[in-house]
Amino acid sequence: MEPEIVKPMGVHLSSPSAGGGDDAKTSTDCPKRSLRVLVTGFCDWRFKNERVNIWRVRDNPSGRLLVGGSCESPPVSLEGVLPRILNKECPADWEFSFQVLPVIWGASFG
């Protein structure tokens, strides 16, 4: 059995093999829900012989896409190219949360 295909903007479609066929749900049958998206970027990883700063964003492209430049402390605002493009080009009811996370090696070890 195939899972139901859910598209953004409240449009729900079912595949024919899942019983969709002609009676598949359309956007008028389903309540419209806004889309919530978490976008994460990461701070720099540690380099040997450098001062440890878990919040530095200088070399990691995923962090720079969110921050926009380099920083040495937790970013207060995220004004990079990715937040600007997503907020401008995506539908107004899409809610984005942007987070820059430190890279802490061994954090998952007990």
N, C-alpha and C positions, 0 to 999 in steps of 0.2 A: 504494500500500500504506500503510495507516494504522499509526502506531507503537503499540506496546503501551502500555496505560494502566496506570500503577503508582500504587497508592494507598498512603498511609502504613500502618504496622502490619503490613507483610508481605503485604497482600492484593494479588494481581496478577490483573488481568482483561485479556482481549484482546477487541477488537471482533470481531463476526462476520465482517467483511470481511477481517480479518487472520488468519482461520482459527480464531477463538475458538470460536464456536458452543457446542454442548453440552459439548465437551471442553476448555473454557477452564480455565485454572489457577485454583485457589482457594487460600485461605490455608493449607489443610492440605497442599498440594503444595509450597509454597515455605517456605524457612527464614525465621523471623522475624528482622528486623533492626531495630535501633533507628534512629531518625531523628535526624540531626545537622543543626542549623540555625544559621547565622551571622546575627545581627541587628546591623546597623550603624546608628549615629547619627552626626551630625556636629557638630563644634564651631562656634562663630560664624564668620562671614565677616568680613573686615576692613571697617572703616568709616573714611572719611576723617577726619583730625584726631583719631584715637584711637590710644593706645599699642598697638603690635602685640603680641598674645598669642594664639598659634595654639591654645592649649588652653582658652581661655575658653568656657564654656557659659553663656549668659545668654539669648540671643534665638532661637537655632535650636531649633524644636520637636522635631526628631528627636533632638537631644542631650539635651534636658530630659526626654523620655520615658524615656531610659535612666538618666540621672544622678539625676533627681528634683528637683533644685534647680539653683542656679547654682554654678559653680566657676571658679577662675582657674588651675588646674593640672591635669595629667592625673588623671582620677578614679581613686581607689583602689578604691572599691566602686561598683557600679551598683545603686542601690536605688530607681529610678524605678518608675512605675506599670507600664510594659510588662514589665520582667523579673518583677515580682511576679505579674502576671496570667498570663503564659505559664508560669511555674514552678508556679503553683497549679492552673491549669485544664487544662493539657495532660497527656497520659499520662506516667507516670514514666520510661518508657524513651526519651523524647525528650530529647536532649542539646542545650542551648542554649549558644552562645558569644555574648557581647555585647561589642561594640567601639565605642568613641567615637573618631572619626578627625578630625584637623585638616583644615580647608579651606585648601589652599595653591594659589592661582591660578597657573597657568602651569607647574605641576609636570610636566605631560605633554609640554611642549615640549622638544625636543632641545637 
